[in-house]
């Protein structure tokens, strides 16, 4: 049973969105830059507070429950709104301070990232780089939605 006064944390919602997108706890934790146990704790707290199970877990896969699928678009909207808020606040004084969100397809990321990261902290110390690895179609969707600033995708791309 849900506690009507429960207010989910942004960390819990980020954990929910990341696991839903990656369908894997370890990958989601890596994307968020947290340990797998931290991610699991945030997700467990969210599920407990909501009084509903968001995922079905097996030894190899993670699946959204019907309730999780219903709540995911709203969680995405909240996370995107929080990101837009913090980006606007950071960008008010220094546009690069807000960070760069770069999407890459997994097949090229290990080859491109070392070059991109080399010297970034030295040349642009105020820039934070958030890397999202995913398939071309999803990266294009994130670009269209404004969730990414740039992406390295596979061609041909439809859209």
C-alpha positions, -999 to 999 in steps of 0.1 A, spaced: 0 0 0 13 34 -10 20 62 15 1 92 2 27 116 17 56 98 0 77 121 -22 101 102 -45 137 114 -47 153 125 -79 179 98 -74 152 72 -71 135 84 -103 169 86 -121 175 50 -110 141 39 -123 146 56 -157 182 43 -161 172 7 -153 142 9 -176 164 22 -205 193 -2 -200 172 -32 -188 203 -40 -167 213 -29 -133 251 -28 -139 248 -8 -171 223 16 -155 247 21 -125 276 28 -149 254 53 -168 246 71 -136 281 69 -122 270 51 -90 276 17 -76 252 -11 -83 242 -13 -46 235 25 -45 213 21 -76 195 -9 -61 189 9 -28 175 39 -46 152 17 -67 141 -3 -36 133 29 -17 112 42 -47 93 9 -50 87 8 -12 76 44 -11 52 39 -40 40 6 -27 44 -10 -62 69 -31 -80 83 -14 -110 104 -43 -124 103 -80 -127 138 -93 -121 153 -125 -133 189 -137 -131 197 -123 -165 171 -96 -174 150 -68 -159 115 -62 -173 91 -33 -165 59 -44 -148 26 -30 -161 27 -4 -133 64 5 -142 55 9 -179 26 32 -169 48 53 -146 79 55 -168 68 84 -190 61 105 -159 94 97 -143 112 106 -176 94 139 -176 105 147 -141 141 137 -147 142 158 -179 126 187 -161 152 185 -133 180 183 -159 166 213 -177 164 232 -145 200 225 -134 212 231 -169 195 265 -171 209 274 -136 244 264 -146 242 280 -180 231 313 -167 266 321 -157 287 299 -180 272 279 -209 300 253 -208 296 248 -170 263 231 -176 281 202 -192 279 183 -225 257 153 -230 273 131 -256 257 100 -271 277 72 -287 269 39 -302 286 12 -281 307 -2 -310 327 30 -314 327 43 -278 358 25 -267 377 39 -296 364 74 -296 361 82 -259 398 81 -250 405 107 -277 376 129 -266 385 126 -229 422 132 -235 430 166 -222 394 177 -217 398 183 -180 430 202 -188 417 223 -216 381 229 -203 382 222 -166 346 235 -160 330 212 -186 315 179 -174 309 153 -200 281 129 -196 283 99 -220 253 79 -230 259 47 -249 229 34 -269 216 24 -303 214 49 -331 175 51 -330 175 58 -293 203 84 -295 184 102 -323 153 102 -301 173 117 -272 187 143 -295 153 153 -308 140 155 -272 169 177 -262 183 151 -237 216 150 -257 238 178 -271 256 157 -297 258 121 -308 280 98 -328 257 74 -346 257 47 -372 246 54 -408 223 52 -424 200 68 -398 163 73 -402 155 106 -387 
